Amino acid sequence: MHHAVPRTFVGTATPDALFEPCTLGGGMRLRNRIVLAPCTRNRALPDLSPTPGAGAYYAERAEAGLLITEAVMVCREAQGYLDTPGVFLDSHVGAWAAVADAVHRAGGLIFMQLWHTGRMAHSHWTGVPPVAPSAVLDPILRRQAGGLTLYNEMPRAMSDQDIRQTIADYRAAAVRAGQAGFDGVEIHAANGYLAEQFLRRHTNRRTDAWGGSAANRSRFTLEVVAACCDALGAARVGLRLSPAAYFSEMKWSEGDNETYLYLLEQLRAATLAYLHCGIVEDDPVEYLGGTTGEFLRRHWNGVLVGNGGYTPDAANARVAAGAFDLMAFGKLFIANPDLVHRVRTGQQLKPYARELLDLLR
Ligand SMILES: Cc1cc2nc3c(=O)[nH]c(=O)nc-3n(C[C@H](O)[C@H](O)[C@H](O)COP(=O)(O)O)c2cc1C
């Protein structure tokens, strides 16, 4: 009964669960079960390449079984936040190759998270209105851009051709990530961004092949998965989902569970590297019939990565209990580049503070 384990549980049953090796779907071997969660760093150069310091930032954390990069944009129109990097120009490949190389030299493995913000993109950066499955505004999210407060803009509903082009952009991004030497890609279909905007009734009001039924709402994510698998092989593709509708005015509607169940059923045919819980609180969600982790475990037969507010002790207990195969840490890994070493040797962790982000390389 893993859901009975409190989050602050100091595990003694299998204290080294996080340090057992793990095999991803398709066979990639990880030396431990600690994952760097994808965390946006707002540090890209004006051409949207990662900074020269990015290699050192990731290499410092390379003792993790797997690193996942900050979200990386698949096209120019994907940008919704300040100084986020891209992988849509050939010139981005060299900069990312330096990151992959630094991580590999430090003995690590690294996946690139592929991202399109959809309705959370902003013309301040892209020069064009945001695109989304349907013209549904998120009235809440705002962000800062060099002294300006930017509010969301009404998105334009994508044409069939826009959708096809965006899937092609994901494919090209996966190819470039492979050229840069990344071990794989994680498709960001969580946290209210474009792929999740297709999955949910609230943001997808389409009546064509991309909306209406569970199969149609799943189509975009499944086609992106297929395109990335085609580019790199399924063993090098992970997927992040947040079925608990958590972020950015992303409302759960009747019928959304049906979409996630359909999606997960379709995904069972492809041996993806892993499935990753997006931002979650480890509390039961009524409409999922348990926690997000329990929901995904029940309906997914592959490797499952947990994430969301876990201390190393709680994570260890969850992995020991079989609730998750791997555990991703975000804030604690930002605050403690040597997180893996500290966990292994039982040292105190430095607490996370928002201001730490201003000090990143
Ligand atoms: C500064 C920051 C940036 C983040 N950027 C991303 C991102 O680019 N992609 C993503 O999927 N999640 C992102 N997240 C969410 C984290 O991956 C993670 O789900 C969340 O922080 C909860 O895990 P934690 O409690 O271990 O930090 C971000 C979180 C933080 C704090």
The ligand as an SDF file (V2000), in Angstrom:
LIG
                    3D

 31 33  0  0  0  0  0  0  0  0999 V2000
   12.5530   27.1020  -11.7190 C   0  0  0  0  0  0  0  0  0  0  0  0
   11.7320   25.9660  -12.2680 C   0  0  0  0  0  0  0  0  0  0  0  0
   11.6730   25.7610  -13.6350 C   0  0  0  0  0  0  0  0  0  0  0  0
   10.9210   24.7030  -14.1590 C   0  0  0  0  0  0  0  0  0  0  0  0
   10.9180   24.4610  -15.5110 N   0  0  0  0  0  0  0  0  0  0  0  0
   10.3160   23.3610  -16.0170 C   0  0  0  0  0  0  0  0  0  0  0  0
   10.4740   22.9950  -17.3770 C   0  0  0  0  0  0  0  0  0  0  0  0
   11.1780   23.6490  -18.1540 O   0  0  0  0  0  0  0  0  0  0  0  0
    9.8290   21.8800  -17.8060 N   0  0  0  0  0  0  0  0  0  0  0  0
    9.0520   21.1210  -16.9860 C   0  0  0  0  0  0  0  0  0  0  0  0
    8.4860   20.1160  -17.4270 O   0  0  0  0  0  0  0  0  0  0  0  0
    8.9120   21.4250  -15.6740 N   0  0  0  0  0  0  0  0  0  0  0  0
    9.5500   22.5060  -15.1670 C   0  0  0  0  0  0  0  0  0  0  0  0
    9.4640   22.7770  -13.8310 N   0  0  0  0  0  0  0  0  0  0  0  0
    8.8060   21.8120  -12.9460 C   0  0  0  0  0  0  0  0  0  0  0  0
    9.8230   20.8200  -12.3810 C   0  0  0  0  0  0  0  0  0  0  0  0
   10.3100   19.9400  -13.3890 O   0  0  0  0  0  0  0  0  0  0  0  0
    9.2000   19.9540  -11.2680 C   0  0  0  0  0  0  0  0  0  0  0  0
    8.0730   19.2820  -11.8170 O   0  0  0  0  0  0  0  0  0  0  0  0
    8.7330   20.7680  -10.0740 C   0  0  0  0  0  0  0  0  0  0  0  0
    9.7180   21.7110   -9.6790 O   0  0  0  0  0  0  0  0  0  0  0  0
    8.3820   19.8660   -8.8790 C   0  0  0  0  0  0  0  0  0  0  0  0
    9.4740   19.0700   -8.4920 O   0  0  0  0  0  0  0  0  0  0  0  0
   10.4410   19.4600   -7.2370 P   0  0  0  0  0  0  0  0  0  0  0  0
    9.5370   19.6180   -6.0430 O   0  0  0  0  0  0  0  0  0  0  0  0
   11.4030   18.3440   -7.1070 O   0  0  0  0  0  0  0  0  0  0  0  0
   11.0900   20.7700   -7.5990 O   0  0  0  0  0  0  0  0  0  0  0  0
   10.1990   23.8540  -13.2880 C   0  0  0  0  0  0  0  0  0  0  0  0
   10.2560   24.0820  -11.9100 C   0  0  0  0  0  0  0  0  0  0  0  0
   11.0100   25.1160  -11.3900 C   0  0  0  0  0  0  0  0  0  0  0  0
   11.0770   25.3060   -9.9030 C   0  0  0  0  0  0  0  0  0  0  0  0
  1  2  1  0
  2  3  1  0
  2 30  2  0
  3  4  2  0
  4  5  1  0
  4 28  1  0
  5  6  2  0
  6  7  1  0
  6 13  1  0
  7  8  2  0
  7  9  1  0
  9 10  1  0
 10 11  2  0
 10 12  1  0
 12 13  2  0
 13 14  1  0
 14 15  1  0
 14 28  1  0
 15 16  1  0
 16 17  1  0
 16 18  1  0
 18 19  1  0
 18 20  1  0
 20 21  1  0
 20 22  1  0
 22 23  1  0
 23 24  1  0
 24 25  2  0
 24 26  1  0
 24 27  1  0
 28 29  2  0
 29 30  1  0
 30 31  1  0
M  END
$$$$
